[in-house]
Amino acid sequence: MADTNSPPTMKDVAREAGVALGTVSKVINGIPVGESYRVRVEEAVAKLNYRVNSYAKGLKTNKTSTVAVMVPNLVSPFFAMLVNSIYRELSNRKHRMLLFATDFDPTQEQEYVILAEQQKVDGIICLSYNPELKVAESVPVVSIDRYFGGQIPCVSSDNFGGGRIAVEKLYENGCRNLAFMRIGSKLTNEPNKRKEGFISACEMRNIPYTLKIVDDGTPYSAFEEFLQEHVNDGRLDFDGIFCVTDSLACRIAGYLRGMGIRVPEDVQIIGFDGVRRFGDQEYFCSTIVQPVDEMARTCVEVILERDMGRSPSLVCLPVEYAYGGTTRS
C-alpha cells in the first residue's frame, strides 16, 4: 500500500490494479489498452485518489498544458472580457492559464516573461507595452494588437476598418463636422490604425475633422477643456465624435451633458471595443465591436499550433457597429 503520509504514485496504482507500470501510463495518457485493464487502472486511480503531477510530467515531455496570459490589468472591461474568453478557450482544450497583470509596466512585463519561462509554459499570449520584450526562442508567443515582427504572430481586430465604419455611421446619421479623440500609448500598435481609418473616411467624403490626441498619463480633464474651447453660443463645433475606446466615449458623453449639450440629439458619439454593462447586457455606448471570442480562439489556436512557422504574421479579424444610445437609432 502507498505511504499514507505521501501522495500515491503510478507504481502504487499499478500495484493496486495488478498491472504493469506501462499499462498505467498508457491509461493516464489516453493510449488504448484492453478494456479490463483500463477499468482496473481507473478503479485503482479512484481508490487511491491518484493525481497526475503535471509539472513533473511536463519536465519529461516538455509540455505542461499551461499557457501564460499577460494583460495590463483586469480593471478595464475589455481586458477582462478578453482574459475570460482566453480562459474558456484554453479550458476547452484541457489547458490551464497562468495570468499576469502588468499595470502597463514594461519592466514588470519582462520579469513575468522570465517567470513564465521558468514555469515551463507551453506558450505566452501577451498584450505588451514593451517594444523590447525578450522571450526565449523555444517559447511560442502570440501578441495581441502589437506587431513585433514576422517571427511573432499578432492577432488584432480590423482597427482601420473600425475607424472607417464609425465615420460612415456618423455621416449616415447626419453628422457633418467630426472629431477624433484618443488617449493611449506612444508605441506603434494596431489600435493606432483607428485614427488612420477615421482620417481616410473623412477625407474620402470631404468631412471636416479635428483630432484631439493625448498620451497615457494625461488627465482626462484635458478632453473637457478641449470641448469647452469648442463651444460657441451653447453649441459644440462638432456634431459627431469618434473615441478610441468605449471608456473615453462614456467620459466625453458625461462632460457634454454636464455642459448642457445633449447626446445624441446635439452630438453623436461612437466608441470602440463593444463593452457591455455587467458583461452581457446592453452596450455602454454606440460602439465598434471587437470580436473578443474570435480573438481569444485565434490566439489559443495559434499558440497551440505545432508548427508556429505556418501561422501568418498578422491575423486581422472583422469588427461591426452596434447601437448603444449615444447615436441616433
C-alpha positions in Angstrom: 0.0 0.0 0.0 1.1 3.6 -0.5 2.6 5.6 2.4 -0.4 7.5 3.9 1.9 10.4 4.5 2.8 10.9 0.9 0.7 11.1 -2.3 0.2 7.9 -4.3 2.5 7.3 -7.3 1.9 5.5 -10.6 3.7 2.5 -9.0 1.1 2.4 -6.2 -1.6 2.5 -8.9 0.0 -0.4 -10.8 0.3 -2.4 -7.6 -3.3 -1.8 -6.6 -4.6 -2.6 -10.1 -2.4 -5.6 -10.5 -1.0 -4.4 -13.9 2.3 -3.3 -15.3 3.5 0.3 -14.8 3.5 0.8 -18.5 -0.2 -0.1 -18.6 -1.0 2.6 -16.0 1.0 5.1 -18.1 -1.0 4.3 -21.2 -4.3 4.7 -19.5 -3.4 8.0 -17.9 -2.1 9.3 -21.2 -5.2 8.2 -23.2 -3.4 5.4 -25.1 -5.8 2.5 -25.8 -5.4 -0.7 -23.7 -7.6 -3.7 -23.2 -11.0 -2.7 -21.6 -10.5 -4.8 -18.5 -7.0 -3.3 -17.9 -8.5 0.2 -18.3 -11.3 -0.4 -15.8 -8.8 -1.8 -13.2 -6.5 1.1 -13.6 -9.3 3.7 -13.3 -10.7 2.0 -10.3 -7.3 2.0 -8.7 -6.8 5.7 -9.5 -10.1 6.5 -7.9 -9.5 4.3 -4.8 -6.0 5.8 -4.2 -7.1 9.4 -5.2 -4.1 9.5 -7.5 -3.4 12.8 -9.2 -1.0 13.3 -12.1 1.9 15.5 -11.3 1.6 17.7 -14.4 4.7 19.7 -13.7 6.9 16.6 -13.4 5.2 15.2 -16.4 5.9 18.5 -18.2 9.6 18.3 -17.4 9.7 14.9 -19.2 7.5 15.7 -22.2 8.4 19.4 -22.4 4.7 20.2 -22.3 2.9 21.4 -19.1 -0.5 22.2 -20.7 -0.2 25.7 -19.3 -0.2 28.9 -21.2 0.8 32.3 -19.7 -1.5 35.2 -20.5 -0.2 38.8 -19.9 -2.5 41.9 -20.0 -2.2 45.4 -18.5 -4.9 44.9 -15.9 -8.3 43.3 -15.2 -10.0 46.7 -14.3 -10.6 47.6 -18.0 -13.7 45.8 -19.1 -12.2 45.0 -22.5 -9.1 43.3 -20.9 -11.4 41.4 -18.5 -13.6 40.2 -21.4 -10.6 39.1 -23.4 -9.0 37.2 -20.5 -12.3 35.4 -19.7 -12.6 34.3 -23.4 -9.0 33.1 -23.5 -9.6 31.1 -20.3 -12.6 29.4 -21.7 -10.8 28.5 -24.9 -7.8 27.1 -23.0 -10.1 25.2 -20.7 -11.9 23.6 -23.6 -8.5 22.3 -24.8 -7.6 20.9 -21.4 -5.0 23.7 -20.8 -4.5 25.9 -17.7 -4.0 29.6 -17.7 -1.2 31.4 -15.8 -2.3 35.0 -15.6 -0.2 38.1 -15.2 -1.4 41.7 -14.9 1.4 44.1 -15.7 0.0 47.6 -14.9 1.4 48.8 -18.2 4.9 48.4 -16.8 7.5 47.2 -19.4 10.0 46.1 -16.8 7.4 44.0 -15.0 6.4 42.5 -18.3 9.9 41.3 -18.9 10.0 39.9 -15.3 6.8 38.0 -15.9 8.1 36.5 -19.1 11.1 35.2 -17.3 8.8 33.7 -14.6 6.6 32.1 -17.3 9.7 30.5 -18.9 10.8 29.2 -15.5 7.3 27.6 -15.1 7.9 25.7 -18.4 4.7 27.1 -20.0 3.7 25.9 -23.5 3.4 29.4 -24.7 2.7 33.1 -23.9 -0.2 35.2 -25.1 0.5 38.8 -24.4 -0.8 42.4 -24.8 2.6 44.1 -24.3 3.7 47.7 -23.8 7.4 46.7 -24.0 8.7 47.0 -27.6 12.0 45.4 -26.5 10.3 42.4 -24.9 12.6 39.4 -25.0 11.3 35.8 -25.0 13.3 32.6 -25.4 13.1 31.2 -28.9 11.9 27.9 -27.5 8.7 29.5 -26.1 5.9 30.2 -28.6 4.5 33.7 -28.4 1.3 35.3 -29.7 0.9 39.1 -29.4 -2.4 40.9 -29.2 -2.5 44.3 -31.0 1.3 44.7 -31.0 3.4 43.8 -34.1 6.8 42.5 -33.1 7.9 41.3 -36.5 7.2 38.3 -38.7 8.5 35.8 -36.2 5.8 36.5 -33.6 2.2 36.2 -34.8 -0.1 39.1 -34.0 -3.8 38.8 -33.5 -5.9 42.0 -33.8 -9.3 43.3 -34.9 -9.7 45.5 -38.0 -8.9 48.8 -36.4 -8.6 50.7 -39.6 -11.9 49.3 -40.8 -13.4 50.2 -37.5 -12.4 53.8 -37.9 -14.0 54.0 -41.3 -17.2 52.3 -40.1 -17.5 54.9 -37.3 -17.2 57.8 -39.8 -19.7 56.2 -42.2 -22.3 55.6 -39.5 -21.9 59.2 -38.2 -22.2 60.6 -41.7 -25.3 58.4 -42.4 -26.8 59.8 -39.2 -26.4 63.4 -40.5 -23.1 64.4 -38.9 -21.0 66.8 -41.0 -18.2 68.0 -38.7 -16.3 65.3 -36.8 -13.8 65.0 -34.0 -11.5 62.1 -33.1 -10.4 61.7 -29.5 -7.7 59.4 -28.2 -5.7 58.7 -25.1 -3.1 56.0 -25.3 0.5 54.8 -25.7 3.0 56.4 -28.0 4.0 52.9 -29.1 3.3 51.8 -32.7 0.5 49.3 -32.5 -2.6 48.1 -34.3 -5.1 50.3 -32.4 -3.3 53.4 -33.9 -5.0 52.4 -37.2 -8.4 53.5 -35.7 -7.2 57.1 -36.3 -5.9 56.3 -39.8 -9.3 54.7 -40.7 -11.1 57.7 -39.3 -9.0 60.2 -41.3 -9.3 58.1 -44.5 -13.1 58.0 -44.4 -13.3 61.8 -43.5 -11.1 62.7 -46.4 -12.9 60.5 -48.8 -16.2 62.2 -48.0 -14.6 65.7 -47.6 -15.8 65.9 -44.0 -14.1 68.5 -41.8 -12.5 66.9 -38.8 -10.4 67.7 -35.7 -8.0 65.4 -33.8 -7.5 65.5 -30.0 -4.8 63.0 -29.1 -3.1 62.8 -25.7 -0.6 60.3 -24.2 -1.2 57.9 -21.4 -1.0 59.6 -18.0 -2.6 62.8 -19.2 -5.5 63.8 -17.0 -8.9 63.3 -18.7 -9.7 66.9 -17.8 -7.7 67.7 -21.0 -10.6 66.5 -23.0 -13.1 68.5 -21.0 -11.0 71.7 -21.6 -10.8 70.8 -25.3 -14.6 70.5 -25.5 -15.1 73.8 -23.7 -12.8 75.6 -26.1 -15.0 74.4 -29.0 -18.4 75.6 -27.6 -19.8 78.7 -29.1 -23.2 80.1 -28.1 -24.1 76.9 -26.3 -23.3 74.7 -29.3 -20.4 72.4 -29.9 -18.4 72.9 -33.1 -18.7 69.1 -33.8 -21.8 67.1 -34.3 -20.1 63.7 -34.3 -17.3 62.3 -32.2 -15.3 59.0 -32.6 -13.5 57.9 -29.4 -10.7 55.4 -29.4 -12.3 53.4 -26.6 -15.8 53.0 -25.1 -14.4 54.2 -21.8 -13.3 57.5 -23.3 -16.6 57.8 -25.2 -18.6 57.5 -21.9 -16.4 60.2 -20.3 -16.9 62.5 -23.2 -20.7 62.0 -23.1 -20.7 62.8 -19.4 -18.6 66.0 -20.0 -21.0 67.2 -22.7 -24.1 66.5 -20.7 -22.6 68.4 -17.8 -22.1 71.4 -20.2 -25.8 71.2 -21.2 -25.1 69.6 -24.6 -27.4 66.7 -25.4 -26.2 63.3 -26.5 -27.2 62.1 -29.1 -29.6 64.9 -30.0 -26.9 67.6 -30.4 -23.8 65.4 -30.7 -23.5 61.8 -31.6 -20.6 59.6 -30.2 -19.2 56.3 -31.2 -16.6 54.4 -29.1 -14.5 51.3 -29.8 -14.4 47.9 -28.1 -18.0 46.7 -27.6 -18.1 46.8 -23.8 -21.4 45.8 -22.2 -23.0 46.6 -18.9 -22.4 43.7 -16.4 -20.6 41.9 -19.2 -23.6 40.6 -21.1 -26.3 43.3 -21.1 -26.7 46.5 -23.3 -23.7 48.4 -24.6 -22.4 51.4 -22.6 -22.4 53.5 -25.8 -22.7 53.2 -29.5 -19.6 51.3 -30.5 -17.4 49.4 -32.9 -17.5 45.9 -31.5 -14.3 43.9 -31.4 -14.8 40.1 -31.9 -13.4 39.2 -28.5 -14.3 35.5 -28.6 -12.9 35.0 -32.0 -9.7 36.9 -31.0 -9.3 34.6 -28.0 -10.0 31.5 -30.1 -7.4 32.5 -32.7 -4.8 33.3 -30.1 -5.2 29.9 -28.5 -5.3 28.0 -31.8 -2.1 29.7 -32.9 -0.2 29.3 -29.6 -1.1 25.5 -29.6 -0.2 25.1 -33.2 2.6 22.5 -33.6 4.3 24.5 -36.3 4.2 28.2 -35.4 6.1 29.0 -38.6 2.9 28.2 -40.5 1.0 31.0 -38.7 0.5 34.3 -40.5 2.4 37.3 -39.0 -0.9 39.3 -38.6 -4.4 37.9 -38.2 -6.9 40.8 -38.6 -10.5 40.0 -37.6 -13.6 41.9 -38.7 -15.4 44.4 -36.5 -19.0 45.7 -36.6 -21.0 48.7 -35.4 -23.6 48.3 -32.6 -26.1 50.9 -31.4 -25.7 51.9 -27.7 -27.7 55.1 -27.1 -25.1 57.7 -28.0 -26.1 57.9 -31.6 -29.5 58.3 -33.2 -31.1 55.0 -33.6 
